[in-house]
Amino acid sequence: MIKKITLLTLFFLSCAKLVWAAPIFVAIGAYFSTYGIMAGIGYLIVDYVLLNPIFWISTLAIGASLLKKKQTPASLSKYNTSEISNTNSNEGIVPLIYGGPILVGGNIVWQSDPGTKVYRYIALGVGEFSAITNVQLDKKDITSLAGCSYTAYYGTSTQAVDSRSVGVVKGLRDVAYLAVTITASSDVNGNPTASCRVTGRKIQTWNSTSGNWTTNALSSSKNPFAIIRDYMLLSAELGGCSVPAAYVDDDSFGDSSEIADVLIDNGNGGTEKRYELDIVIDTKASALDNLLMMLITCNAALVRSAGKYKIAVEQSGSTAVMAFTEDNIIKDSFSYGYGVLDETPNKVGVEYISALEYSNPKRLAWAEDEIDQDIRGIKEQKIQAYGIIRQSQASRLAKKALYEKKLNDIWCKFEANIEGMHCEPYDVITVTHSMPAWVTAPFMITDINETDFGRAEYTCVAYNSSVLDDKHGSTFDDWDYGSPPNPYDPVTDVTNIVLSEMGWQNTDGTHIAHINVEWTAPATNKEFLNGYVIELKKDSDDYIVVGSASSDATSYRININLEIDHEYTVKIKTHSINDIFSTGAESSIIRLVGKDAPPSDVTAFAVKKSRDLIIAKWTTVSDVDVRMYEIRKGADWNSAGLIKTKIYGDEATLRDIRIGSDQSYWIKAIDNSGNYSANAKEALVSISEIPFENIVQTYNEHTNWLDNSNYYYVANEDADYDLRTETQDYERLAQSFTPSADISVKQVILKIREVGQVGSSSSSSSSLSSSSSSSSSLSSSSSSSSSSSSSSSSSSSSSSSSSSTSA
């Protein structure tokens, strides 16, 4: 920039010198001495610039040319120029040309010194070519022009350099080129453009009889899969991918070659091969981009399988290789969806090339759905397929692209276990799943990604065999995928939104108000629900987002600063797993009243006995924020014991049943804020008896068991029967003895154990009595409906099933 400004200043001075005869510096000095420096500059500009158009026009024109940004010529390619031309650059690449014949210009790699006769070497592409014909200069046959000639070199690895360069040029092996002599004449002048028709590289082709790529001699081919294979194997030095032959699955390329060579109806009463490829790779691009440019012409994909690159071709009539069901689809991994209607084209154009046109070679083949255009307007899409030179093939591709979007717009994605590991992209499968209610729905795998050891994620699109039927006049079948919910539609809104006020007073007297929100979750499409967005509107203000809730929530508390005596409305929006929000469902209006007062009292309350239960009934409180009830039992509410809380409705069953008269039960209502009614309502009940309990089994008790160790002391115990020891064989409870002093009873525990046979029924009672005169007695009695079932006793004091002992 500094250099340009300096040059512009010099031009300013130079122009001034041209305008005025006197030297510019003399004139500047005279102005400064006469008017001073500042005024002199002003007069100088007026006299030299404004009053002399020649000066400022010249200065501006030259300055603009200096400051103008340098223009870079666009890269020339067969596909981005409207006319055949010769490039002259060492920055481009040597083209790869397959198929043909194709009209090309080429790149001038050498030219002799200018004169009435010049020599040029024009590189055409990487050899070896099959043919170079129809050489022209400015659209005139070169052989018809006086003094003009050419020599064609097909790009063999042994070819020599043409003699026209007289040893100046070296190399040029493996490059197909023209060596041209151009002599100026009335028919040839300026810088003429050379052009020719070329038939591309000789490559290996598939021999279907022997099933290999080596039997056939090298030849030019239009078979797209033979061309793609050659491009992958070609060394990077020559513009290929340098993929080792061991990494290319020759069989899959061979099978695909046979598919491409199948003859089909061309619509004009004849036949043509299904797929052909005629292409010029003449611009710098990644290998992947070049491969995609070729694959699009033949409905194919390159996949990596078992360590090799394979070709997979979409074709009609494919048989499913795997049936995926909920038995082999990993739980909770399944999802599906539809294409977006607004993005679905109803007019598809495929750009192809008229290979022998000198000017404007691009063409368009259209497929349209005019009925849909009348409804939605024209939704246009263009596809570049410059490897196609036949209008019929371009039309078939356009039709396939149009109806594939319309009929195959359903996709699904899921993970599966090791059972599906044999599947590959472009394989046809069936999917059975309850979520969209599909039963053996046909799909084609488009992508497989390993997610864990023995598990992979499969991305699939609907497969419609009729869309791939490329016979002329073929019709379409539409497999019925049903009408499952679209995961890209909003999830259905919630229903039954209920608002209630909750509030309390802080110790400083400040009232705090919240709104409790409850709702009923959507009944359908919950599998797509990610959560809820809660919005709040105050009076007539706009809605604001106040929170969110999880997908399994059915309530939410709004705890922001809310104002008393204002109306609030709540809107709940569903949020789907695909970030789609519903329009939302609105609640009714709630007006906050600042409620921290207790709810109303229960006005009617009654309890009654029902067999061995207490039934309580009451009249519900009409307050809108009453949430539940609590029942207690006792003399009054504060001292009563809790019987049951969190009771909803107007009735409760209580199991706290006791015999007694005028037993008091109390009830209070509880509101959403946890406030209790100010006064409890009492109900009385008298219970004289409790119904019998069912007897499941009875035992004939044996009373001859007393574990009295360490509990009491008896003086002068009978040595034969120590009361401190369990009576042997459980035969005696005690023995006769005469105490020498008072018996001091500390504690007696009587344990009853099963002894002898079981009777039909029995009852027993035991009592420990103590007199005020320090005498103690231990008595036991029993009765049985069957005395014979009692065990006999060897003691004279226990000779029957009924006995008594006393001390």
Secondary structure, 3 states (H helix, E strand, C coil): CHHHHHHHHHHHHHHHHHHCCCCHHHHHHHHHHHHCHHHHHHHHHHHHHHCCHHHHHHHHHHHHHHHCCCCCCCCCCCCCCCECCCECCCCCCCCEEECCCEEECCEEEEECCCCCEEEEEEEEEECCEEEEEEEEECCEEHHHCCCCEEEEECCCCCCCCCHHHCCCCCCCCCEEEEEEEEECCCCCCCCCCEEEEEEEEEECCCECCCCECCCCCCEECCCHHHHHHHHHHCCHHHCCCCCCHHHECHHHHHHHHHHHCCEEECCCCCEEECCCCCEEECCCCCHHHHHHHHHHHHCEEEEEECCEEEEEECCCCCCCCCEECCCCECCCCCEEEECCHHHCCCEEEEEEECCCCCECCEEEEEEECHHHHHHHCCCEEEEECCCCCCHHHHHHHHHHHHHHHHHCCEEEEEEECHHHCCCCCCCEEEEEECCCCEEEEEEEEEEEEEEECCEEEEEEEECCHHHHCCCCCCCCCCCCCCCCCCCCCCCCCCEEEEEEEEEEECCCCCEEEEEEEEEECCCCCHHHEEEEEEEEEECCCCCEEEEEEECCCCEEEECCCCCCCCEEEEEEEEEECCCCECCCEECCCEECCCCCCCCCCCCCEEEEEECCEEEEEECCCCCCCEEEEEEEECCCCCCCEEEEEEECCCEEEECCCCCEEEEEEEEEEEECCCCECCCCEEEEEEECCCCCCCCCCCCCEECCCCCCCCCEECCCCCCCCCCCCCCHHHCCCCCCCCCCCCCEECCCCCCCEECCCCCCCEEEEEEEEECCCCCEEEEEEEEECCHHHCCCCCCCCCCCCCCCCCC
